[in-house]
Amino acid sequence: MNNLLVLPLLIPAFTAVILIFLKERVDLQRIISAVSVFLNILVAGIIVHQVSTKGIQTLYMGGWLPPYGIVFVADMFAALLVLIGAIVGAACLFFSFASIGEERERFYYYPFFHFLLTGVFGSFLTGDLFNLFVCFEVLLVASYALIVLGGSKGQLRETLKYVLVNVISSSLFVATLAYLYAATGTLNMAHLSMRVAEAGQGGVMNVIAVLLLIVFSIKAGLLLFFWLPDSYSAPPVAVRALFGALLTKVGLYAITRTFTLIFIQEPGLTHSLIAWMAGATMILGAIGALAYNDLGRIFNYNIIISVGFIAFGISVATQDSLNGVVFYLMHDMVAKALLFFLGGMIISASGTDRLKEMGGLIRRYPWTGWMFFVLILALVGVPPLSGFAGKVMMVRSGFGQNHVALALIALASSFIVLYSLIKVFQQVFWGGEKREEQVKPLHYKAMMAPAAVLFAIIILMGVGAETVNGYVSQAGAVLADPALYINAVMKE
């Protein structure tokens, strides 16, 4: 047993509770928040090291062995996502210091921020589907508050849509869990894998599997993403970065865990559905990225493209493709946060989010411009940057497993990402400035600092891909061989 596993949840949860009572002490809220996120990075790093050296780590709450008690499980997949999530969360926090504004800070911005992190980390570490539902609800309630905080007309409109979609998906989730428990007598993930294998994945089990896929696809923005482009454009930039980097990844994590551990008996149904949804998501995301001329929606549709790309890797389901899924998930969490950071700085400097009203910023902000250009190359998958290794593994597996059409769609989507973002780079940074007034973003250097940290990670993950892949391979091995996870949790 490893008691550290509960700390990534407890640290932000206790931080949030403390900050509720410090509503008017903004400076103190910032200090406590900063200490909290750095402590969580430290704990997450220790967990990754322990999993690497000692194998999968488990914590049975109250000493109750599965399937009767609450269990937290850290295999390398979960541990790596917690670590990257903690780093991205810290970057978003420091970007918030420079950009969110004191009015929001005084209305419980930081408590909701930490509650959202609690839900994200809990989703990665739980070994039980009901507790996954609970953690989903924690992060969703926090996200409802963060998306509406500020009270603008656009935020209120998009919050209603966002809340309605997620309430429906959560209702479907809990109903599906009831059917699953009635059919198997358990919700422990490892025990479910055993029970589904014993009963055979047919009839009712296939219906439950498809229902869970629908629920998690709504959370991830896989095909059912109609709510995402406008909802993610409503809140401030720091919140957009947090949502774009972490929230869709929780849905993708749930899909990966469910369909590499529990429902693995009939991949002809489940994985084929994921493949079709992945292809459609990449195509529709590409159309959206090309259709719009404002930064927010272009970036949001690029999120959708990457969701489809990762789902493509899940559907192929070889160890090589699953390695690619893990690597690319880590890359995309960092890259999407950085994309929104730089986008926020561009909008602040230009005074608008419309491409046709921008231009010439390379003269005043050369570092921002060239960081944006290198980020584009990373998102496309140009070596030696962080996006290359994961994309190569997924596409290679796609061609090797006769998913040729899907692999070609994945490659084509990368060219759409390149075109859509190069268009942004050209129109924003080159030519002449089209606005008479030249706006210097407040706290520009403070915004640049967390962006520079994420930029460095993108470079280091690419240059050090061989080292990173040593950890990623451990994660992929467990995803490809469910018995490793089951034996670690059930102690067989």
Secondary structure, DSSP 4 states (H G I P E B T S, - for coil): --GGGGHHHHHHHHHHHHHHTTTT-HHHHHHHHHHHHHHHHHHHHHHHHHHHHH--EEEEGGGPPTTTS-EEEE-HHHHHHHHHHHHHHHHHHHHHHHHS-HHHHTTTHHHHHHHHHHHHHHHHHB-BHHHHHHHHHHHHHHHHHHHHTT--HHHHHHHHHHHHHHHHHHHHHHHHHHHHHHHHS--BHHHHHHHHHHH-S-THHHHHHHHHHHHHHHHHTSS--TTHHHHTTSS-HHHHHHIIIIIHHHHHHHHHHIIIIIS-S-HHHHHHHHHHHHHHHHHHHHHHHHH--BHHHHHHHHHHHHHHHHHHHHHH-SHHHHHHHHHHHHHHHHHHHHHHHHHHHHHHHHT-SBGGG---TTTT-HHHHHHHHHHHHHHHT-TTSHHHHHHHHHHHHHHHTT-HHHHHHHHHHHHHHHHHHHHHHHHHHSS---SSS-PPPTTHHHHHHHHHHHHHHHHHHHHTHHHHHHHHHHHHHHHH-HHHHHHHHHT-
